[in-house]
Amino acid sequence: MREYRVAVVGAGIGRMHAEAFTALPGRFKVQAICDLDAERGGKVAREFGVGEVVTDFASLLGRADIDIIDVCTPPATHLPLARQALAAGKHVVCEKPLVASLADVDDLAAAARAARGTLMPIFQYRFSNGILKLKRLVDAGVTGPLHMATVETAWKRLGAYYAVPWRGKWATELGGCLTGHAIHAHDMLCWIAGPVASVFARTATRVNPIEVEDTAAASLRMASGALATLSVTLNSAVEISRLRLCFHNLTAESALEPYNPGTEPWTFSAMAPEIGHKIEAALAGHEAEPERFTGQFKRYHRALETGGPLPVTLDDARASLELLSALYHSARSGQAVDLPIAPGHPVYRGWTPSP
Ligand SMILES: NC(=O)c1ccc[n+]([C@@H]2O[C@H](COP(=O)([O-])OP(=O)(O)OC[C@H]3O[C@@H](n4cnc5c(N)ncnc54)[C@H](O)[C@@H]3O)[C@@H](O)[C@H]2O)c1
């Protein structure tokens, strides 16, 4: 088994990436922490026994002792950093939202196809044991078709959160609660329920004095014909994330953990007793795995070793960016927006308003 050496770039959420890589010794070793702020980088390096802190991203590119560059910097920086790392022959991991538009993700996908290394976007919420059980039930045909899903992201993000200069602005955060927060629950929905066919959305900025939205409601028609509602606020006194999916044969309800709704317990309520037996039989083979970042990185290692599909693909990130494009375009135009969004569509080159 090969051990891949990682440079984690950005010591905010990058701290949790470093923690997860460190939890997989023999598979990964964090070789360096890179942050413009040496003190912040140093703190994370000390916590996880990482020997080196650098402040210059470019200095990582030519190094033979770094296999993976893990981009955990603010959203608007993802595209240039990921491109440079791919061009340098590195494997790249990159935080959400991957980039600012469908045009950008298509460019990045072309760069990744031409590169020696792979590019894996982050969607760690998929890799928790409750939602993995639901995925197993869907794949085994136990759930039957989905009819209706309700997805709630009710978090709390007030003043201090927006003290960081890149947050709250279109140019640097690329969006608000849809782009930065609910993107995870919406990815979980699409992972389970398949592609979105049509969107109607309303957004508002009600909670914070910011440019981007902090409140959103949307109605979706999935390609399967199922309907879904999305609701998002950053002003919930009690923070929860919740997915409730009414399939033909069972109703699945998630945990309420705001930052890990995929974790157990999920409930699977059968429409009839014989479905209950099928649920039990299908879940008998489920083996609990590490969750969230550690769960994604463990599967990532397997994919690197075998050349198999990455646990989160560029197509997955593209689907989330296409949904965002449609949501923002609908909210601005007051019209329903149908997917797919083709090159030439007014929102293909980005949803952020021109400055
Ligand atoms: N997957 C998740 O659950 C999750 C959670 C939080 C944030 N994020 C994403 O992670 C990214 C970072 O968010 P954050 O909350 O950690 O932000 P942050 O501001 O707390 O940290 C970002 C760090 O990146 C550093 N940085 C910026 N540009 C750099 C460069 N060119 N080279 C080296 N370092 C650089 C900054 O100095 C800062 O310390 C965003 O894209 C965000 O959406 C994901």
Ligand as a Chemical Component Dictionary entry (heavy atoms), coordinates in Angstrom:
data_LIG
# 
_chem_comp.id                   LIG 
_chem_comp.type                 NON-POLYMER 
_chem_comp.pdbx_formal_charge   0 
_chem_comp.three_letter_code    LIG 
# 
loop_
_chem_comp_atom.comp_id 
_chem_comp_atom.atom_id 
_chem_comp_atom.alt_atom_id 
_chem_comp_atom.type_symbol 
_chem_comp_atom.charge 
_chem_comp_atom.model_Cartn_x 
_chem_comp_atom.model_Cartn_y 
_chem_comp_atom.model_Cartn_z 
_chem_comp_atom.pdbx_ordinal 
LIG N1  N1  N 0  -16.370 20.998 3.378  1  
LIG C1  C1  C 0  -16.750 21.768 4.384  2  
LIG O1  O1  O 0  -17.521 21.339 5.257  3  
LIG C2  C2  C 0  -16.240 23.165 4.510  4  
LIG C3  C3  C 0  -16.371 23.862 5.718  5  
LIG C4  C4  C 0  -15.841 25.146 5.787  6  
LIG C5  C5  C 0  -15.246 25.737 4.681  7  
LIG N2  N2  N 1  -15.173 25.014 3.516  8  
LIG C6  C6  C 0  -14.563 25.601 2.315  9  
LIG O2  O2  O 0  -13.158 25.654 2.541  10 
LIG C7  C7  C 0  -12.601 26.826 1.946  11 
LIG C8  C8  C 0  -11.886 27.656 3.003  12 
LIG O3  O3  O 0  -12.830 28.048 3.978  13 
LIG P1  P1  P 0  -12.375 28.376 5.487  14 
LIG O4  O4  O 0  -13.633 28.521 6.265  15 
LIG O5  O5  O -1 -11.372 27.395 5.939  16 
LIG O6  O6  O 0  -11.704 29.805 5.272  17 
LIG P2  P2  P 0  -10.657 30.554 6.232  18 
LIG O7  O7  O 0  -10.655 31.974 5.815  19 
LIG O8  O8  O 0  -10.970 30.212 7.650  20 
LIG O9  O9  O 0  -9.258  29.865 5.879  21 
LIG C9  C9  C 0  -8.692  29.968 4.616  22 
LIG C10 C10 C 0  -7.186  30.033 4.788  23 
LIG O10 O10 O 0  -6.602  30.020 3.488  24 
LIG C11 C11 C 0  -5.448  30.848 3.522  25 
LIG N3  N3  N 0  -5.117  31.241 2.150  26 
LIG C12 C12 C 0  -5.821  32.017 1.311  27 
LIG N4  N4  N 0  -5.214  32.129 0.105  28 
LIG C13 C13 C 0  -4.091  31.369 0.187  29 
LIG C14 C14 C 0  -3.024  31.064 -0.726 30 
LIG N5  N5  N 0  -3.019  31.551 -1.965 31 
LIG N6  N6  N 0  -2.038  30.273 -0.293 32 
LIG C15 C15 C 0  -2.021  29.768 0.954  33 
LIG N7  N7  N 0  -3.006  30.024 1.864  34 
LIG C16 C16 C 0  -4.017  30.809 1.483  35 
LIG C17 C17 C 0  -5.853  31.997 4.412  36 
LIG O11 O11 O 0  -4.726  32.655 4.952  37 
LIG C18 C18 C 0  -6.699  31.302 5.477  38 
LIG O12 O12 O 0  -5.957  30.953 6.621  39 
LIG C19 C19 C 0  -13.781 27.538 1.273  40 
LIG O13 O13 O 0  -13.856 27.158 -0.071 41 
LIG C20 C20 C 0  -14.974 27.032 2.031  42 
LIG O14 O14 O 0  -16.174 27.054 1.255  43 
LIG C21 C21 C 0  -15.653 23.752 3.425  44 
# 
loop_
_chem_comp_bond.comp_id 
_chem_comp_bond.atom_id_1 
_chem_comp_bond.atom_id_2 
_chem_comp_bond.value_order 
_chem_comp_bond.pdbx_ordinal 
LIG N1  C1  SING 1  
LIG C1  O1  DOUB 2  
LIG C1  C2  SING 3  
LIG C2  C3  SING 4  
LIG C2  C21 DOUB 5  
LIG C3  C4  DOUB 6  
LIG C4  C5  SING 7  
LIG C5  N2  DOUB 8  
LIG N2  C6  SING 9  
LIG N2  C21 SING 10 
LIG C6  O2  SING 11 
LIG C6  C20 SING 12 
LIG O2  C7  SING 13 
LIG C7  C8  SING 14 
LIG C7  C19 SING 15 
LIG C8  O3  SING 16 
LIG O3  P1  SING 17 
LIG P1  O4  DOUB 18 
LIG P1  O5  SING 19 
LIG P1  O6  SING 20 
LIG O6  P2  SING 21 
LIG P2  O7  DOUB 22 
LIG P2  O8  SING 23 
LIG P2  O9  SING 24 
LIG O9  C9  SING 25 
LIG C9  C10 SING 26 
LIG C10 O10 SING 27 
LIG C10 C18 SING 28 
LIG O10 C11 SING 29 
LIG C11 N3  SING 30 
LIG C11 C17 SING 31 
LIG N3  C12 SING 32 
LIG N3  C16 SING 33 
LIG C12 N4  DOUB 34 
LIG N4  C13 SING 35 
LIG C13 C14 SING 36 
LIG C13 C16 DOUB 37 
LIG C14 N5  SING 38 
LIG C14 N6  DOUB 39 
LIG N6  C15 SING 40 
LIG C15 N7  DOUB 41 
LIG N7  C16 SING 42 
LIG C17 O11 SING 43 
LIG C17 C18 SING 44 
LIG C18 O12 SING 45 
LIG C19 O13 SING 46 
LIG C19 C20 SING 47 
LIG C20 O14 SING 48 
# 
